[in-house]
Amino acid sequence: MQFFQGYLYALRLKPQKEALLRRWVGCRRWVWNEALAFQRAELEAGRGRPTYAELCARLPVLKKANPWLADPPAQALQQTLKDLCEAWDKHRTSGAGAPRFKARGEGESLRFVQDLVYDAPGGRIRLPKLGFVRMRHSRVAEGVLKNATVRQERGRWVVSLQMRRDVDEPLPVGTAAVGLDFGVATTIMPSAGAPIELPARLSKYERRIKRLQQGLTRKAKGSKNRRKARCRLARCHAKAVALRRDFLHKATTALVEQHALIAIEDLRVQQMTRSSAGTGDRPGKCVKRKRGLNRTILRQGWGLARRMLEYKGARRGVRVVAVEAAFTSQTCAACSHVDRANRRTRSAFACVACGHHDQADRNAAKNILARALASLVSGQSSHLDVCRPVRAR
């Protein structure tokens, strides 16, 4: 079995190398904007969008006109053009937004694919035209190094190593099965065991973010104070993101290590968090309430938790099954009776047919697990679209 795994390390750079990386990042941003302008001009002229090979063929001409472009490694600029072409492909196939011009501070990263040397005993990595750079080597990266991406994060430079690993077909360590209900009040409610909730420390960063946002609006546009306020706000956002990601990593790793089957809801988070503002002709309803619900859903990190469970489960031989989420909160886990009146409040579940009482999210998690087990018995695929039960009248 072959898979790719990423390892993230903080770099210990000297000021001269930090300044060099900042110049290289500026060159990358300039190449992106110039290539995007060239592609848009060709499209407007009706000659079609230039391909990756055609964009790379223009690099020597650009270097002659702008000698400073020869400073960064050529492969870093080529990877920039590759990212631009992939962004256009995503725009055409998956409906993502069209590539846009990058301002200073956006997309500040460099990817290297050749001439890399990973010195695990010394905790160093050699990058093209930069030499060996020391890392905060918290653990050894296992596998074959394929590429390295350097970027600035929370005011420091970090490197992400992508390693290719060849391992035997894994077998799950745990033997139990669990159903997980992603909720608003509780981040993850398992069908058995203690609920998994975001750390309370996250609220401290959210209050600080709100205060910094208010301060940012009071700064004059284009001023140095506004730029400093933006940097403080970005660092606070990054800390909140790192805290949430670290928590979800630990929680999902524990779930994968303890179970052989994990059942989750097939939630369309992007559709669930769409704005309800509407248009000027057809304004939306309950816009403020929907905005608050969207913010709460995105705060929980449902999509990130699902991605972590899926790739960690695949590496450990754990089966992750996604089931249809409809009516899981209105169905009784004891008698399978479906009724809106079963869930009287957000936290309490009381079946009107058999009198079964349970915590509402726990009851939904049990239904999710039951649907997953039933689908596996019937031989359906791992990504399920279960038939919706008939709503009781």
C-alpha positions in Angstrom: 0.0 0.0 0.0 1.4 3.4 -1.0 0.3 6.8 0.4 1.6 10.3 0.9 2.1 11.9 4.3 3.0 15.5 5.2 5.2 16.6 8.0 5.3 20.3 9.1 8.3 21.9 10.8 9.3 25.4 11.8 12.5 26.7 10.3 15.3 28.3 12.2 16.4 30.9 9.7 19.0 33.7 9.9 17.9 37.2 9.0 19.7 37.0 5.6 17.9 33.9 4.6 14.6 35.3 5.7 15.1 38.3 3.5 16.1 36.1 0.6 12.9 34.0 1.0 10.8 37.2 1.1 12.3 38.3 -2.2 11.6 34.9 -3.7 8.0 35.0 -2.6 7.7 38.5 -4.2 9.0 37.0 -7.5 6.5 34.2 -7.3 3.7 36.6 -6.8 4.8 38.7 -9.7 5.0 35.7 -12.0 1.5 34.6 -11.0 0.0 38.0 -11.7 1.9 38.4 -15.0 0.9 34.9 -16.2 -2.7 35.5 -15.2 -2.9 38.8 -17.0 -1.4 37.1 -20.1 -3.9 34.3 -20.0 -6.8 36.7 -19.6 -5.6 38.8 -22.6 -5.4 35.7 -24.7 -8.9 34.6 -23.7 -10.3 38.1 -24.5 -8.6 38.0 -27.9 -10.2 34.6 -28.6 -7.0 32.7 -28.9 -7.6 30.3 -26.0 -6.0 30.0 -22.6 -2.2 29.3 -22.8 -1.1 26.0 -21.4 1.4 25.2 -18.7 4.1 24.4 -21.3 3.5 27.7 -23.1 3.7 29.7 -19.9 7.0 28.0 -18.9 8.4 28.8 -22.4 7.9 32.5 -21.6 10.0 32.4 -18.4 13.4 32.9 -20.1 12.0 36.0 -21.9 10.7 37.4 -18.7 14.0 36.8 -17.0 15.8 38.7 -19.7 13.5 41.7 -19.3 13.5 41.4 -15.5 17.0 40.1 -14.3 15.8 39.9 -10.7 13.6 36.9 -11.7 16.7 34.8 -12.0 17.2 35.1 -8.2 14.8 32.3 -7.0 15.1 28.7 -8.3 13.5 28.2 -11.6 11.5 25.2 -10.3 9.7 27.5 -7.8 8.5 29.7 -10.6 7.5 26.7 -12.7 5.4 25.3 -9.8 3.7 28.7 -9.6 2.6 28.4 -13.2 1.5 24.8 -12.5 -0.7 26.0 -9.6 -2.2 28.7 -11.8 -3.2 26.1 -14.5 -4.6 23.8 -11.8 -6.7 26.7 -10.5 -8.2 27.2 -13.9 -8.9 23.5 -14.2 -10.7 23.5 -10.8 -12.7 26.5 -12.0 -13.8 24.6 -15.1 -14.6 21.2 -13.5 -15.6 21.8 -9.9 -17.2 25.2 -10.1 -14.5 26.9 -8.0 -13.9 30.6 -8.5 -11.6 31.8 -11.3 -8.0 32.6 -10.4 -7.5 36.2 -9.3 -4.5 38.5 -8.9 -2.6 38.2 -5.6 -1.7 41.1 -3.4 1.1 41.3 -1.0 0.6 38.8 1.8 -1.5 36.4 -0.3 -0.2 33.0 -1.2 3.3 33.6 0.2 4.7 30.1 -0.4 7.4 28.3 -2.4 7.4 24.7 -3.5 10.6 22.8 -4.4 10.5 19.4 -6.2 14.2 18.8 -7.0 17.7 19.0 -5.4 16.3 18.3 -1.9 18.2 16.6 0.8 16.6 15.7 4.1 19.1 15.2 6.9 17.1 13.4 9.6 19.9 12.9 12.2 20.9 16.6 11.9 17.4 17.9 11.8 18.1 19.9 8.6 16.9 20.1 5.0 18.8 21.4 2.0 16.8 23.7 -0.3 17.9 24.8 -3.8 20.0 28.0 -3.7 19.5 28.3 0.1 21.6 25.5 1.4 21.0 23.5 4.6 18.4 25.0 6.9 17.8 23.9 10.5 14.3 22.8 11.6 12.6 22.4 14.9 12.8 18.6 14.3 10.0 17.3 16.5 9.8 13.9 14.8 11.4 12.0 12.0 9.7 12.2 8.6 9.4 8.6 7.3 9.4 7.7 3.6 10.9 9.2 0.4 10.9 13.0 0.1 8.9 14.1 -2.9 8.6 17.9 -2.5 9.0 20.6 0.1 6.8 23.7 0.5 8.1 26.8 2.4 5.6 29.4 3.6 5.2 32.0 6.3 2.8 31.2 9.1 2.1 33.2 12.2 5.1 35.4 11.6 7.5 32.5 11.2 8.7 30.4 8.3 7.7 26.7 8.2 8.4 23.9 5.7 6.0 21.1 4.8 7.6 17.9 3.6 5.6 15.5 1.5 6.8 11.9 1.9 5.8 8.8 0.0 5.5 5.7 2.1 5.1 2.1 1.1 3.6 0.0 3.9 1.8 -3.3 4.1 -2.0 -3.4 4.1 -3.0 -2.2 7.5 -5.3 -3.9 10.0 -7.4 -1.9 12.5 -6.1 -1.9 16.1 -9.6 -1.5 17.7 -12.6 -3.8 17.2 -15.5 -1.6 18.2 -17.9 0.4 16.0 -19.0 3.9 16.7 -21.4 6.4 15.2 -20.5 10.1 15.3 -23.0 13.0 15.3 -21.5 16.4 14.3 -23.5 19.0 16.2 -23.6 22.7 17.0 -23.7 22.5 20.8 -21.4 19.5 21.0 -18.7 19.2 18.3 -18.7 15.4 18.1 -21.1 13.2 20.0 -20.3 9.5 19.8 -22.8 6.7 20.2 -20.9 5.5 23.2 -18.5 7.4 25.4 -17.8 10.9 26.4 -18.7 13.8 24.1 -15.9 15.6 22.2 -16.0 19.3 22.5 -13.7 22.1 21.3 -11.4 23.4 24.0 -12.7 26.4 26.0 -9.5 28.3 25.2 -10.8 28.8 21.6 -13.4 31.3 23.0 -10.5 33.5 24.3 -9.1 33.8 20.8 -12.5 34.5 19.3 -13.1 37.4 21.7 -9.7 38.7 20.9 -10.4 38.4 17.2 -13.6 40.4 17.6 -11.7 43.2 19.5 -9.0 43.3 16.9 -11.5 43.5 14.0 -13.1 46.4 15.7 -9.8 48.1 16.1 -8.9 47.5 12.4 -12.0 49.3 11.2 -10.9 52.4 13.1 -7.5 52.6 11.3 -7.0 54.8 8.2 -6.8 52.8 5.0 -3.2 52.6 3.7 -1.6 53.6 7.0 1.1 51.7 8.8 -1.1 51.3 11.8 -3.7 49.6 9.7 -1.0 47.2 8.4 0.1 46.5 11.9 -3.5 45.8 13.0 -3.9 43.4 10.1 -0.8 41.5 11.1 -2.0 41.2 14.7 -5.4 40.0 13.5 -3.9 37.5 11.1 -1.7 36.1 13.9 -4.7 35.7 16.2 -6.7 33.9 13.5 -3.7 31.6 12.9 -3.5 30.7 16.5 -7.2 29.9 16.6 -6.9 27.7 13.5 -3.9 25.9 14.9 -5.7 25.3 18.2 -8.7 23.8 16.4 -6.6 21.7 14.1 -4.5 20.3 16.9 -7.6 19.4 18.9 -9.2 17.7 15.9 -6.0 15.8 15.1 -5.8 14.4 18.6 -9.6 13.5 18.7 -9.7 11.8 15.3 -6.5 9.9 16.0 -8.0 8.5 19.2 -11.2 7.5 17.4 -9.3 5.7 14.7 -7.1 3.9 17.1 -10.0 2.6 19.2 -12.5 1.5 16.5 -12.7 -0.7 13.4 -15.8 1.0 12.0 -16.7 4.7 12.2 -20.1 5.9 10.9 -20.6 9.6 10.2 -23.2 11.8 8.5 -22.9 12.7 4.8 -23.1 16.5 5.5 -22.9 19.1 2.7 -21.2 21.7 4.8 -20.7 24.1 1.9 -24.4 24.1 1.1 -25.4 24.2 4.7 -23.4 27.4 5.3 -24.6 29.4 2.2 -25.6 32.9 2.8 -29.4 33.6 3.1 -29.0 37.4 2.3 -30.7 37.0 -1.1 -30.7 39.9 -3.5 -32.1 43.4 -3.6 -35.2 42.2 -5.4 -35.7 39.1 -3.3 -34.1 39.7 0.1 -33.6 36.7 2.4 -35.4 35.9 5.7 -33.8 35.6 9.1 -30.5 36.7 7.7 -28.9 37.5 11.0 -29.9 34.2 12.6 -28.7 32.3 9.6 -25.4 34.1 9.7 -24.9 33.2 13.3 -25.7 29.5 12.5 -23.2 29.5 9.7 -20.5 30.9 11.9 -21.2 28.3 14.5 -21.1 25.4 12.0 -17.8 26.6 10.5 -16.4 27.0 14.0 -16.9 23.3 14.8 -14.7 22.2 11.8 -17.0 19.3 10.6 -15.4 19.1 7.2 -11.9 19.1 8.6 -12.8 16.3 11.1 -14.3 14.2 8.3 -11.2 14.5 6.1 -9.0 13.6 9.0 -11.1 10.5 9.8 -11.1 9.4 6.2 -7.4 9.5 5.5 -6.4 8.3 8.9 -8.9 5.4 8.7 -7.5 4.5 5.3 -3.9 4.3 6.7 -4.9 2.2 9.7 -7.4 -0.1 8.0 -10.5 1.5 9.7 -13.6 1.7 7.6 -15.3 5.1 7.6 -18.9 5.0 6.4 -20.9 8.1 5.5 -24.7 7.7 5.7 -27.6 9.9 4.8 -28.2 12.5 7.6 -32.0 13.0 7.0 -34.2 12.4 10.1 -31.4 11.0 12.3 -32.4 13.5 15.0 -36.1 12.6 14.8 -35.8 8.8 14.7 -36.0 6.8 17.9 -33.0 4.6 18.3 -35.0 2.0 20.2 -38.2 1.5 18.1 -37.2 3.5 14.8 -40.3 5.7 15.1 -39.9 8.9 13.2 -41.7 12.0 14.4 -40.7 15.7 14.8 -42.3 15.6 18.2 -39.7 13.1 19.4 -37.1 15.9 19.8 -38.8 18.4 22.1 -35.7 20.5 22.8 -32.2 20.8 21.4 -30.8 18.4 24.0 -33.7 16.1 25.0 -35.1 13.2 23.0 -38.3 11.5 24.1 -40.0 9.1 21.8 -43.8 9.6 21.6 -44.3 5.9 20.6 -42.3 3.9 23.1 -41.3 6.5 25.6 -37.5 6.1 25.1 -35.5 8.9 26.6 -31.9 9.9 25.7 -29.7 12.9 24.9 -30.7 14.1 21.5 -27.2 14.0 19.9 -26.5 10.6 21.4 -29.7 9.2 20.0 -28.8 10.6 16.5 -25.3 9.0 16.8 -26.9 5.6 17.5 -29.1 6.0 14.5 -26.1 6.8 12.3 -24.3 3.7 13.5 -27.4 1.6 12.9 -27.7 2.9 9.3 -24.1 2.2 8.6 -24.3 -1.4 9.9 -27.5 -2.0 7.9 -25.9 -0.7 4.7 -22.8 -2.9 5.2 -25.0 -5.9 5.7 -26.9 -5.1 2.4 -23.6 -4.7 0.6 -23.8 -1.0 -0.4 -20.7 1.1 -1.0 -18.7 2.9 1.6 -20.2 6.3 0.6 -23.9 5.8 1.2 -27.1 7.4 0.2 -29.6 5.8 2.5 -33.3 6.0 1.6 -35.1 8.5 3.7 -37.7 7.2 6.1 -41.2 8.3 5.8 -42.1 11.2 8.1 -44.9 10.3 10.5 -48.0 12.5 10.2 
